[in-house]
Amino acid sequence: MANAASGMAVHDDCKLKFLELKAKRTHRFIIYKIDEKLKQVTVEKLGEPDQSYKDFTDSLPADECRYAVYDFDFITAENCQKSRIFFIAWSPDVSRVRSKMLYASSKERFKRELDGIQVELQATDPSEMDLDVIKSRAS
């Protein structure tokens, strides 16, 4: 079903891969792209479970918007192993205005399709989502 605000549909694969990440932990991260020709959000890249946060950030284009989900593992102050699922809206300052508007107007509806997101981040440059930011938001 298309989003009334932006006309974007969400490809079934987007939800399927997210469920795999959440339930089976078969992916470390997922990068989503809006395909303007198809008018839908699609899966652009899947991260293997053993890939690092740097692998994830290196997978984001420097000059184009994306949505991303990252499964962050960490150890609490009480020495408990935990995990948080981050939703990151990546919108670099240098990306096209039209693209930024499209991603911004489609974000809330797309996020609702992914049931189980625990932390949301909006980033316009890599420093806004570096590992220290992720760690501080996870706990």
C-alpha positions as CSV (number, residue, x, y, z in Angstrom):
1,M,0.0,0.0,0.0
2,A,1.4,3.4,-1.0
3,N,2.0,6.1,1.5
4,A,-0.4,9.0,0.9
5,A,2.1,11.7,1.7
6,S,4.9,10.5,-0.6
7,G,3.3,7.8,-2.7
8,M,6.0,5.3,-1.6
9,A,5.2,1.6,-1.2
10,V,7.2,-0.7,0.9
11,H,8.5,-3.9,-0.8
12,D,7.6,-7.1,1.1
13,D,11.3,-8.0,1.2
14,C,11.9,-5.0,3.5
15,K,9.8,-6.4,6.2
16,L,10.9,-10.0,5.6
17,K,14.6,-9.1,6.0
18,F,13.9,-7.0,9.1
19,L,12.1,-10.0,10.7
20,E,15.1,-12.2,9.9
21,L,17.4,-9.6,11.5
22,K,15.2,-9.3,14.6
23,A,14.2,-13.0,15.2
24,K,17.0,-15.1,13.6
25,R,19.8,-12.5,13.7
26,T,20.8,-13.6,10.1
27,H,21.9,-10.0,9.3
28,R,23.9,-7.4,11.2
29,F,22.4,-4.5,9.2
30,I,20.0,-3.7,6.4
31,I,20.3,-0.7,4.1
32,Y,17.1,0.4,2.4
33,K,16.8,2.6,-0.7
34,I,13.9,4.4,-2.2
35,D,13.6,3.4,-5.8
36,E,12.0,6.5,-7.4
37,K,11.0,4.7,-10.6
38,L,9.2,1.9,-8.8
39,K,7.9,4.3,-6.1
40,Q,8.8,1.9,-3.3
41,V,11.4,1.3,-0.6
42,T,13.6,-1.7,-1.4
43,V,16.5,-3.6,0.3
44,E,19.8,-2.3,-1.1
45,K,22.3,-4.2,1.1
46,L,22.4,-6.9,3.8
47,G,25.2,-7.1,6.3
48,E,26.5,-10.5,7.4
49,P,26.2,-11.3,11.1
50,D,30.0,-11.0,11.6
51,Q,30.3,-7.6,10.0
52,S,31.3,-4.6,12.1
53,Y,29.8,-1.2,12.7
54,K,32.5,0.3,10.4
55,D,31.4,-2.1,7.6
56,F,27.9,-0.8,8.1
57,T,28.9,2.9,8.0
58,D,31.2,2.3,5.0
59,S,28.2,0.8,3.2
60,L,26.2,4.1,3.4
61,P,26.7,6.4,0.4
62,A,28.4,9.7,1.2
63,D,26.1,11.7,-1.0
64,E,22.7,9.9,-1.0
65,C,19.9,9.4,1.5
66,R,19.1,5.9,2.9
67,Y,17.2,4.2,5.7
68,A,19.2,1.7,7.7
69,V,18.6,-0.8,10.5
70,Y,21.5,-1.9,12.6
71,D,21.5,-4.6,15.3
72,F,23.9,-3.4,17.9
73,D,25.3,-5.8,20.5
74,F,26.7,-4.4,23.8
75,I,27.5,-5.3,27.4
76,T,25.7,-3.4,30.1
77,A,27.4,-2.0,33.3
78,E,25.9,-5.1,35.0
79,N,27.9,-7.3,32.5
80,C,24.8,-8.5,30.7
81,Q,24.9,-9.1,26.9
82,K,22.2,-7.0,25.2
83,S,21.2,-5.9,21.8
84,R,19.3,-2.9,20.5
85,I,17.8,-2.5,17.0
86,F,18.6,1.0,15.6
87,F,16.7,2.7,12.8
88,I,18.9,5.3,11.2
89,A,17.6,7.9,8.8
90,W,20.8,8.8,6.8
91,S,20.4,12.2,5.0
92,P,23.8,13.7,4.2
93,D,23.9,17.5,3.8
94,V,25.3,17.1,0.3
95,S,22.4,14.9,-1.0
96,R,19.8,16.3,-3.4
97,V,17.0,18.4,-1.8
98,R,14.4,16.3,-3.6
99,S,15.9,13.1,-2.2
100,K,16.0,14.5,1.4
101,M,12.4,15.6,1.1
102,L,11.3,12.2,-0.2
103,Y,13.1,10.3,2.6
104,A,11.8,12.7,5.2
105,S,8.2,12.4,4.1
106,S,8.3,8.6,3.8
107,K,10.2,7.9,7.1
108,E,7.4,7.6,9.6
109,R,5.3,5.2,7.5
110,F,8.3,3.1,6.6
111,K,9.3,2.9,10.2
112,R,5.9,1.7,11.2
113,E,6.3,-1.3,8.9
114,L,9.3,-2.5,10.9
115,D,7.9,-3.6,14.2
116,G,10.7,-3.9,16.8
117,I,12.8,-0.8,16.3
118,Q,14.1,0.3,19.7
119,V,16.2,3.4,19.0
120,E,15.9,6.0,16.2
121,L,18.7,8.2,14.9
122,Q,18.7,11.0,12.3
123,A,22.1,11.6,10.8
124,T,23.3,14.2,8.3
125,D,27.0,13.5,8.7
126,P,29.0,10.5,9.9
127,S,29.9,12.1,13.3
128,E,26.2,12.1,14.2
129,M,26.1,8.3,14.2
130,D,29.6,7.3,15.2
131,L,30.1,4.4,17.5
132,D,30.2,6.5,20.7
133,V,26.7,8.0,19.8
134,I,25.4,4.5,19.2
135,K,26.8,3.2,22.5
136,S,25.3,6.1,24.5
137,R,21.9,5.7,22.9
138,A,21.9,1.9,23.4
139,S,22.0,1.9,27.2
